[in-house]
Amino acid sequence: MIPVIKWMFLLVLAAVPIVTIVTIMINQTMELERIPEDEKLTEITSAGYLMAHYNSSIMAAKPWESTHRLSPYVRPQQYFINLFPNLEQGSFVGSVDISLVLDTPQSYIKLHSKGLNIKETKLNSSSVTAFLYPEHEFLVIIPNEELNAGEYKLQLSFEGSLLNKIVGFYRSVYTDSKSHEEHYIATSKFEPTYARLAFPCFDEPQLKSKFKISLTRPSGNNYIALSNMNQESEEANVPTNGLTTVHFANTVPMSTYLACFIVCDFQSLEPVKADQGFPLTVYARNGQSENMKYAQHVGLQAINFYVNYFGIKYPLPKLDLIPIPDFPIGAMEHWGLVTFRESCVLFNEHISSSADQEAVAFTVVHELAHMWFGNLATMKWWNDLWLNEGFATYMEFKALKGIHLDWDIDTLFLIHSLQPVQYLDNKLSSHAIIQDVSHPDQITEIFDVISYDKGSSVIRMLEGMLGEEIFRNGITAYLKRFAFNNTETDDLWTELQTAAQNTVEVKKVMDTWTRQAGFPVVTAIRNGTKLTLKQQRFLSNPNVDSSTNSSLYNYKWEIPITYITSNNNTVHKFWLNKDVDSITIDIPSAEWIKLNHRQVGYYIINYSENDWHLLNKLLEKNVDALNAADRSSLIHDAFSLANANYLPYGIALNMTKYLSSEHHFVPWDVAATNLNTLRNNLYQRPAQKNLEKYVHNLLGN
């Protein structure tokens, strides 16, 4: 298809010879990328109009093609955004004025724009050459001469579609349960790289700015407009009769992916006040607002917990929670306006299950943890996404410990995060927590269980190494130092090292867990009062050729070892370093030993056959001889090892014999997961019926 290219020419008259400044508007949706590079430049430069020699030289060099990244020396300071979504037509028009600071002279400016029809581009009120470069989702602006360092204002007007997408700025549709009529709302989802679909912007997390947002909504039918900040004012019949333009307060400095725009006809419950004094309001479509009461209850307690735990106030004047009927993900932590998929936040105590309640609670507290980890202190680039998601995932569990005391949150962590991610992280195809990304597709791919669940698991292990108080002091110092700013993983290690002083070399240890894929299996052999440990990477298929997957640390880890024995419940600690093949230590003479206490460490243990037998007999005799977390970890480790041919399945199955006495649901959950996997592997084999009979007997007892 040949693209439609629109040209707009502006003759600027001055006391010097006439210079024609060409502003090129390209409709990106018409597949410009199919035009060969030389033809693109021909279209731009051979229109029969004069261009300044400066422009021509930049066009020939095409420096914007060399990288997907924006310049760190062109920094937005303030966005003034006006948006009017036409809900019936499924389109929107808008304008944005961006106050910029150039730290160094610049020959051109590039920012992001995708799927927008740019109507007009001005720099300091003067028209300039501008065009889209779709390969990198850039809008490139070329001045007539080099721009000196200093302050500038970029002004753009644009239009776009709300249809056929569920990211960026889009139209959501729901059907009223009573009238069966369709209702339209406009909403947004910008993380990680979709703000550029709603307005031209510097769409990288480290380019924080303030946002002054205005939204135009229908005046009738109970429509409201919501954004990150509180409403300051509104203008009736602006821009025309039947419309109202709502102006919101200026935001704090934040990344583009945290901005949020909503125009809807939802209802709200009475706001509740946080201890700090700001209102927490929940919204929902007609007939569902009552089902937001539980989310509001959990949200209020969580926000109070975080303010107290971090010792840092929530920095905005309000907090809203709102479910969107067709939201593409579970939830999104827009600062001040958290959006959810309906199924992840609505809860009816009369018909919803306990699993539904658990899912709502975890989702709400996760998103509110982001108000600090991610929103207040944000990673510089997406390779450190785990600083956002790993911490928010771990903080879920800390917050919920005080909200639902009866849930045994510490043990629940094992089946929510640690064990499920190990089932994936034991594959050769796994990746490190921190990895280089540049293209938007690569960025999207790292929103996975490695960032969330492995990230939270190694944070939990780190807290276990440092102790709760040191850990809390370190992350609080980190958040305070980088408030309204951006960080890298090493910044976190620096603050935690300061808090830990010389007790642990934080970076040395944690780099082995965050900068290489996988995790170790630690083999533990007892000989009297001697314990010998050695480590190797644990792979679900140990025979696979792993020589092509290199690591800076040769797949060795700095491992914090913990253990208890039959003598007492004292937790003993020592290190298994990456630079030694094995280590032998003296241990007390004891009937049995259990390593990786409470499965705080992100690794698995393989005992000698005799020690497996002793632990099995221990639990058969007294199920409470070990806590539920340790009982769960024994089942998990045994089946993981058996699945990878490290252990006979008989040993793994023996570890389930005590389950007829098990009274905690987490060990049962671990066993059910693994027994079901084994049953599927034995499908239509003679052993399948034997396994089913065994499980039936366990349940019967």
N, C-alpha and C positions, 0 to 999 in steps of 0.2 A: 504494500500500500504506500502510495506517495503521500507524505505528510502535507497538511495545510499549514503554510507559514504566513503569519500576518506581519505586515510591516507598518510601522508608524514613524513618520518623519517629522522632525521639529526643526525649523530654521531659526537659529538664534542670531539676532542682529545686535551688533555692538559697534564700537568705534573702530574696530579692526575688521579686516576682510571677513566675509560671511564664512562660517564654518558649519557644516551640516553634521549634526550629532544624530546618529542612528540608534534607535532603540528597537531591538529585535524581540518580538514576542513569538515564542514557539509553543504550539499546542503539543505538550509532551505526550498526551494520550494517543497520538497518531504515529507512534513507533519511529521516532526520529533516529533511534539507535541503529536502524537498518541502513541509514545513509552512510556510505564510506566517508572516512575522515576528511579526505581531500574535498569531497563534494560539499560537506558541511561548511568548510571554510570558504568555498566558492560561493555558496549561497549567501554567506555573510558579507563577503568583501567585494563581490562583483556586481552589486546592484546598480551601478552607474552613478553612485554618489561618492563624494569625497569623504575620506576618513582621515583623521589626523595621523601623521606618520607614527606617532607614539602608539596609537591604537593598533595600527597594522603590525608593528613589530611584536606586540604582545600576542596578537592573534596568531602570528606565525609560530611563536615559541610554545604556545599552549601549555603553560606551566600547571594548569589545573588538572591535567591528565595524569600527573605523576603519583598522586596519592588520593586515597579516600578521605583523608583527614583534613580538617580545617586548620587555618593558621592560628597558632596560640597568641599571635601578636595583634590580632583583630578581635577585640573583646566587647561584646554587648554589655551595656550598663542598664538599659531600661527599654522594655517593649511597651508600646501603646497599641493595644489590639482592639479592633472593632469588628464584630462578626454578626451577620444576620442570616440565620438558617431559615430558608423557606421550606417548611415542613411538607407542605402539599406538593410542591414541585420537586422536592428532593435535591435542592441545590443550596449553595450559600455564596454570599459575597462578603468581602472583608477588606480591611486595610490594616497595615501595621507600620508604625513609625518606630525605628530602632535607633536609640542613642548609642554611638560606638566610640570606643577609644582605640586609636592605632598607636601601639607602643613603638613601632618603627615605621619608616616610610614604606608605602605599599604601591606596587604598580597595578594591582587589581584587588578586588574584594570578592571572596566566594562565600556563599552560605548555602543552606539546603532548601530545596523546594522539589516536591514531587506531586504530580497529578493536578497541579494548579495551573490555571490560565492567568498569567501575570499581565495585568492590564496597563500598569504604569510603574515606572521605576525612576526615582529621583534621588540624588545625593546632594544634601544641602540645598534643596529646592530646585536644583538644576537637573534636567534630563540627561541621562547617560546611556552609553551602550550597555545593553544587558541581554543575556541569552542563557538558555538552559543547557546543561551538560548532563544528559540523563544517565550516562554510565556510572557517574558518581553521585547522582541526585543533587547536583549543584545548580545554583543560580549564580552566574558569573557576571560581575559588574566591572566595566573597564572605563576609567575616567579618561579625560583628554590629556592629562599629564599626571606624573607621579604624585601621589598623595603624601604630604608631610605627616609626620607623627602629630597626633592631636585628636580633638573631638570632632565627630561628624554625626549627621543625622541622615539615616537611610529611610526613604519613604516608598512604600509599595502598596498598590491596590491589586486585588486578585479576585478570582471566583473559582468555585470548585463544586464537585458533586458530593451529595450525602449518600448516594446509592451504591449498592453492590460492593460493600466493604464492611468490615467490622473492626477496623482500626482507623486511626486518624480521627477526623470529625465525621460522624456518620449518623444516619437515621435508623432508629430502632422502632420496631412495630410491636404492639401488643393488642390483644383482644379483650375488651371489657367482659368480665365473667357474667355480668347481669344483662347488659344491653347487647352484647355480642358485636359491638361496633369496634372497628379498628381505630387505634389511637397512635399518633406519631409523636416521637420525641427525638431530639437531637442530643447526642452524647459524644464522648471522646475517649480514646485510649491511645496514649502516645508512647508508652515504653515498648521497646527501647528506641526505635528510630522512626516514629510515626508522627511526631509533631509537625514535621515538614509536609505532611499531607493536609494539614489544617491551615498553616500560615508559613510564609518564608521565615526561616529562623536559623540560628547557629545551633544546630541540633546535636550537640555533643555535651556530655554531662559536666565536663570541667568548665564550660563557658556559662557560668551562672549569671543570672540577671534578675532584676525586679520586673514584675508584670503588672501593668495597669490595664484591666480587661473591661470591655463593655459588650454586652450581649443584647440583641434585639429579639423580643418574644411577641407572640400574639397577645393582644390586650385582654381578650376574653377567654372563656372555657377553662378558667382556673389555671392557666399556664403560669409557671414561675421560671426564673432563670437562676442558676446556681453556678458558682465558681469557687476557686480556692479561698477567697477572702469574703468578708461580710459585705453586704450591699451598702453603698454610701448614698446613692440617690437613684431616681428614675425619672424619665421624661416620657409623658404620655403623648401619643400621636406623633412620635418621632421614630423613624424618618417620615412616616406618613400615617394617615388615619388607620386605626385598628391595630397599630403596633406600639410597643413600649420598649424603650431602650433603657437597660439597667446598667448602672455604673458601679463597679466594685472597688474596694480599697486596694491600694498598691500592696503587692506581696513583699515578703522578705526575699533576699537573693536565693534563687533556686534554679535547678536545671530544667530545661524545656520539657523533658518527659513527665514532669510533675504537674504541669499546667492542666487544667480541666475546665471544660465548658459543657453545661447541660441546660437544655430548655425542655421542660416537661410539664405535665399536668398532674403531678404526684401530690399526695397528701403527707402531712408530717404528724408525728406525735409531739406532745408537749416536751420541750427541751428539758434535759436534766443538767445540773451544774456540776462540773468537776470541782475537786477540792481547791483548785487554783482559781476558780471563779468563772471560767468560760463555759458557754453552753455546748452540750453535745446533743445534736438533733438527728433523728432518723426519719427518712422519707421512704415512701413506697407507692406503687400504683394503687388505684382505688380498690379497697377491699383487702389489702395486704398489710397496711400499716401496723395493725395490732400484732402481726407476726414478726415485727421488728423489735418487740419489747425485750426479748432475750438478748439480742445483739446489742441493744442499748445498755442493758444491765451489765453484760460482760465488758463492753467498751468502756463504760464509766469506771469500773474497777481496774481495768487494765491501764487506762491512761493515768489514773491515780498512782498505780504501782510504779509505772515507768518514771513519772516525775520524781517520786521518792527514791527509787533505786538509783537513777542516774544523778540525782541532785541538780537537774537542769529543767527549767520550766518549759512547758509546751509554748512555742513562740508565736502562735497565731491566736486571733480573737475568737475563733469558733472551730468546731469540728462537726462535720456532717457525715453520716453513713447512708448510702443509697444503693439499693439493688436495681440493676438494669436487666430487663427481660432476656435479652440475647447477648449478654456480655461474654466476650470470647474466652476469658480466663476466669479463674476462681475469684480474684479480687485484684484491685490496683490501688496503691497507696498514695494517690494524689494528695498533696499536702492540704489539709483542711476539708477535703471532699473525697472520701474514700468510696470507691465504687465496687460493687460485688455482682457476681452472678446470683440470680435469685435463689437457686437451689443451695447455694453456699452460705446463705445468711438468714433466710426466712425460717422461723421455727414456731410450730404450733404444738404446745405442750399436750394437747389432746390426741393428736394423730401422728406427730413426728416421733421417730425412734430415738433411743439413746445414742445410736451412732450418728444420727442427724445432729443431735445436740452437741456431741463431741466435735463434729466437723465445723459447725458454726462457731463454737468457742475458739478452736484453733485458728480458723481463718481470721476472725476479728482481731485476736491478740497479735497475730503475725503482722497484719497490716498496720496496727497501731505501733508496733515496735519500730516500723520503718520511719515513723515521725522523727526518730533520732538516728537510727542506723539506715542511711540511704537518703533521707531528706535533709536533715541537719548537717550531717557529715556524709559526703557522697564520694564514691570512687572517681578518680580522675578519668579512667577509661574502663571499658567494659571487661577487660581482662581481669579486673579485680571485682567483678560482680559479686563474688562470694562474700565480700565485706558487707554488702547489702543483705543478700539472701541467707547466707549462712548464719549471720548474727540474728536476723529477724526470726529465723526458724528456731534457733536455740532459745531466744528470749521468750518465745511462745510458752515454753515449758516452765520457765521461771515465773511468768505472770500467772499462769493457770494454777500453780501450786497454791497460791493464796486464794484463788477463786473457787476451786473445787478440791477441797482437802481430801475427799474420799476417792479421788481418781488415781492415786499412786502415780503421779506424773513422772517421777524419775524412772520408774520401771517402764512406763508407757513409751518413753523415748526410744527404747530398744526396738519396738515393733513399728513405731512411726517413722523412724529415721535411720538408725544405725544398721540394723540387720537388713532392711530392704535394699539400701544402697550397696551393701557389701555383695549382695547377689549379682549386682551389675558391675561393681568395681573389680570383681575377680576375673573379668574378661580381658583378653589381650587388647581389645578395642577401646578400653576405657581411656580416659584422659585426665590430665592433672587438673586440680582445682583452679590454678592460675594458668591461663594459656593465651597466646597471642591471637587476637582477632582484629579484623579491619573492616571487612565487607558486612553490610547489614545482615545478610543471611548467616554469616558466621556468628554474629552477635546474638541473633535469635536462638541459635542452636545451643548456646551455653546456658540458657535458662532450663537447666535440667537437674536431675537428682544429685549430680556431683556438686554443683554450686550450692544447692539447698541442703541436702541431707548429709553428704560427706563434709561439707563446710561446717554444718552445725555439730557434727560428730567430733571433728578435730578441735573445735572450740570447746566442747565439753571435756575432751581429754586435756586440753590446755588448762582449763580451770581446775581439773583434778590435780595437775602438776603443781600449779601455783598456790592453790587454796582459794576459797571463795572471796576473802577480804582483799587479797592482793589483786585478784582478777577484777573485782568490782572497782577498785581504785584505779587500775590501769585503763579500763575501758571508759571510765568517767573522765579521766584526764585526756584521753584520746578524743572523746566527743567535745569536750570544752575547747581543746586546742584547735580543732578543725571545724568548729561550728560555722555554718554558712560558707564552708570551703570544701575543698576536694582533697582526697587522700589516696595513698597507695598502701599496699599490704605492709611494707617496711615501716611506714609511719605507725601502724598499730603495734608492731613488734618493739619499736623504740619506746613507746609509752608503757607497754607492759614490762619491758626490761627495766625501766626506771622504777616501776612499782615493785618489781621482784628483786631489785638490786643485783646481787651476785649469786642468787640461789640457783638460777637456771639460765643457760644461754638461749634465750627465747628464739631468736632468728635461726640459730644453728639447728635447733630442734625442729622448729615448725617448717622451715624450708623443705625438709625431707618429706613432710606430709602434704604440703601444698603445691610443690613444684615437680612432682612426679606422680604418675598414675599408680593405682593399685594400693595394696596394703600387705603386711607380712603375716605369715604363719610362724609362730614361735614354737619350736619343738622343745619340750621340757622333759628331761630324763633325770629321775632321782636315783641316787645310789647311797643309801644310808642317810647321812647328814650332808651330802653333797648334791647340789642341783646344777645341772649343766643345761644351758640354753643356747640355741642358735636360731637364726632367722633366715627366711628366704621369701621371695615374693610368692603370694598365694594366687594360683591361677586355677580356674575351674577345669581347665584342660592342661595338666602339667606337662604334657608331651608336645605342646604346640611350640613352634619355633619362634622364640621371642628375641632372637638376635638382632632383628631389624628395628626393634623399638628401644632406642637408647635412652639413657637417663643420666643426668649430671651426678646422681648419687648411686648409680649402678643398682637401683632397686634395693637399696638398704636404707634403714630408717633409724632415727634416734628414738628408742622405744622406752617409755616409762613403764617399768614392770611393777606390778603390785601382787601381793599374795596374802592369803590367810592360811592357817593350819588348824588341825584338830585341837591344838593346845589351847588356843584362845582366839578371839576375834580381832586382835591387833593387826592392822594393815601394815605390812612391811613393804618398803619401796626401794628400788634401785634402778639403774639404767643398763640397758643393752644397747651399746653404741654401734653405729653403722660401720666403724672401721675395724671391728674385731669379728673373726669367724665364729667364735663361741665364747661363752663366759661360764665359769664354774664358781659358785658361791657356797658358803656354809649356811645351812638352814637348821632350825631346831629339829630334833628327832620327833616325828609326828606320825600318826596313823595315816593321815591324808593331807593333801595340799590342794588349794584352789587358787589358780592364778587369774590375773585380770579381774580384780575385785569389782563386782557390780558391772562388769563389762564397760568400764569407763574408757579403757584404751581401745583405739580403733585397730584391733588386730584379733586374730584367733589363736587358740592354744591347742597344740596336739600333745597329749600326755603319752606316757608308756601305756601299754595294754593293761598292766597291773593297776596303774593309777586310775584309768578309766573305770576299771572294775570296782575299785574302792569307792569312788565317787558315786557310782550307781548304787552300790550296797548301802552307802551312807543315806541316800535319799529314800531308798526303800524302807529303811529302818526308822528314819525320822525326817519327814519332808521339810521341817522347819530348821534343820541343821544348817541350811544355807538360805539366804534371802531369795526372794522371787527373781531378782535380776540375775543372780548367779545361777539359779536353776535354769532360767531361760537361756543364758549364754552357753551352758553345757550342751543343751539340746541343739542350739544353733551351730555351735562349733562342730559337734560330732557329725551332724548331717552334712554340713559344708565340706568337711574332710572326706566323708564317705562318698559324696557326689563326685569328688575329684580324685577318687581312688587312693587317698592317703590312708584311709581306714576301711576295714571290713564293715559292711552294713550291719552286721550283727552287733558291733559295739554301739553304733548309733541307735539301733532299735532298743538295745538294753537300757540306754539312757531314758527311754520313755516308759519303762516298766513301772516306775514309781507313780505314774500319773494318776492311777486310781485313787491316790491319796492327795492329789494336787488340788488346792483350794483357791489359787490365784489364776485369773484369766490369762495373764500374759504368757506363762509357760505353755498353757494349753493352746494359745494362738500360735506360738512358735512351732509346737508339735504338729498342729493341724496343717499349717503351711507346708511343712516338710513331708509329712505323711501323705498328703494329697499329691505332692510332686512325685513322690516315690510310686504311689498308686498309678499315676498317669504313665510313668516310665514302665510299669509292669503290665500295662493294658493288654488284655487277652493272653497273658502268660499264666502258667499254672500258679506261680507265686502270688498273683493278684488276689485270688480268693483267700489264700493263707493270710495275707496282710489285712484284708478286710475283716476276717474273722478275729484277728488279733486286736484290731482297733475296736471292734464290736465288744469284745471282752473288756477292754479298758473302760469303755463308756458304761458298760453294764455294771462294772464294779464301783 
